[in-house]
Amino acid sequence: MAKAIMVQGTMSNAGKSLLAAGLCRIFHQDGYRVAPFKSQNMALNSFITKDGFEMGRAQVMQAEAAEVEPDVRMNPILLKPTNDTGSQVIVNGEVLGNMSAREYFAYKTRLIPEVKKAYESLAAEYDIIVIEGAGSPAEINLKQEDLVNMGMAKMAKAPVLLVGDIDRGGVFAQLVGTVMLLEPEEQDMVKGLIINKFRGDKTILDPGVKMLEEKAGKPVVGVAPYLNIEVEDEDSLTERFDGKQEVDLIDLAVIRLPRISNFTDFNPFERMQGVSLRYVSHVRELKNPDMILLPGTKNTMEDLLWMRQNGLEAAVKKAAAAGTIVFGVCGGYQMLGETLSDPMGVEAGGSIQGMGLLPMDTVFAGNKTRTRVEGVFGEVQGALSNLTGSKLVGYEIHMGVSTPKKEAKSFTVLQDMVEKHSPVEKPDGMQYGNVYGSYVHSIFDQEQVAQRIIEAIGKNKGIDTSDMTGVDYQTFKETQYDILAEALRKHLDIKRIYEILEEGITL
C-alpha cells in the first residue's frame, strides 16, 4: 500500500490545492508513482475523465502535476452547489441527486465505504498518495463523521501538514487556534506547519516562526512564498475575479455569473500579450469589449434571471446588435437561445424566455451528458470565419438538450471519445450572425483556436496582432508545475517532509 501525506488548511483558499500539486510534482520528479486524492470536493469547476466520469478540477490539476491520467477515484465525492443551501451530489463520477446541506450532512456517512474503496484502490497502485483536505479541520460543528479532514487522515493513516495563509493576515492565530481546537489524538496527527503566501524579508518573520513552534508545539516545515503560478483554480475563490479591469488593445469580457462554473475555459486568453480578459458583474464594468463571453453555470435559468434583473442581459443584447462578438459556452450557450424549459425541476423548474440571440430552444432533462470529445470547426460564418478547419479538444458536462430552429447552423463537428468502440460524429454549437455558442468546455485550449479569434478581432479593428501569440496551453501548464516544484524545494524542508511521510502516524 502507498505511503500517504495529507495537506490540510486553516481555512478555504489557504493554498492547499497548489501545495498538494507541488508535492505531487516533487515526488514524481524524484521517481515515485504519485496520485492525488480528495474524498469530498465542493466546486463548480469539474472535468470529465477519459471513461466519462465527472470529478473536481483541483485533483485533475494535481494529477497533471504528477503526470498521471485523471481518475475519478481521486475525487469520489463532488458537490456542485445549485443554490445557497443545496448541491448536486456526484458520487464516483455519476449524479446521485440534489440535496440540501442538511440532507447531505445526514446522508454522508453512507458514503464512507465509497471513499474508503476509492482510496484503497488507488493506494494499491501507487507509491505515494497526496491527500488534500477541505476548508478547515477545526469546524467543530461539522466534525461529526468527518470524511474529508481528520476523518480521512485516520482512514488513510496519513500524517498532516497544516497550512496557514499569511497574505490575509492572522496566520499565527490561524495555525495555533486550529491546533488547539483539534482533539488530542488529532493534534498528534499534525506533524508540520506551513506558512503560505509570504511576501517580503523572511528574516523579519523568523522570531514569529520560533514563537509559533513553541505555542503550537509543532515544527514549521516551510514558509512558502506568494507564487504567481498559472494553474487551474478550484472554485470561485479564485483571484482571477478580482483582477484589474484595465482595457488592452484587444478586450474580452467574461460575465461573472453567480454560479459560474468551468471559468478555466478562458484561461488561454490570459497568456496573450495585448489581450485583456476581464470578469464583470455589473453593467458599469462591461464597457465596450471586443468579445463578450458567457461562461458555464450550475443554474442557467436563475443566472439568466440575475442578468435580466441587473441589466447585463440588455447590455449584452445591445452590444450584439452593434456587432460585438458574443460567445457562450455550455450554460452560457443555453442562455443565448429563445426558450429554456425545465419540466422535471432539474434546475429551477418552469420555463423562461432566453436572450433570443440564437434560434434554438433548450429543455433540461434528467440525464447528464458527460463525455470527452475531439472535433473540428466546420464552416464558421461571420466575424470568426477564420476558425474554419481548426481542431478542438474538450469535454461536455450538461443537463440540457438544445434544439435548433430551421435557420440555425451548427459550426463544429465532434467525435465522442468515451464511446471509442462506436465513434459517432455529431454536430455541436450554433452561430447566428456574430453570436456563437457551444457545449464544449476547453474549446479555446488549442493554440490555434485562441490565436485565430484574436487575429479576427484585430483584423476587424485594424490592429496588428502578430505579437499577440497564443501558447499550447498543456505545454504551458507543464512549465508552471516545474516552476512550482522548484520554488517549494527551495522554501520547504523537503527532507523533513519525506521523513514525516516515512514515519506516518500511529493510531
Secondary structure by P-SEA (a helix, b strand, c coil): cbbbbbbbcccccccaaaaaaaaaaaaaaaccbbbbbbccccccbbbbcccbbbbbaaaaaaaaaaccccccccccbbbbbcccccccccccccccccccaaaaaaccccaaaaaaaaaaaaaacccccccccccccccccccccccccaaaaaaacbbbbbbbbccccaaaaaaaaaaaaccaaaaaacccccccccccccccaaaaaaaaaaaacccccccccccccccccccccccccccccccccbbbbbccccccccccccccccccccbbbbbbccccccccccbbbbbbbccaaaaaaaaaaaaaaaaaaaaaaaccbbbbcaaaaaaacccccccccccccbbbbccccccbbbbbccbbbbbccccccccccccccccccbbbbbcccccbbbbbcccccccbbbbbcccccbbbbbbbbcccccbbbbccccccccaaaaaaaaaaaaaaaccccccccccaaaaaaaaaaaaaaaaaaaccaaaaaaaaaaacccc
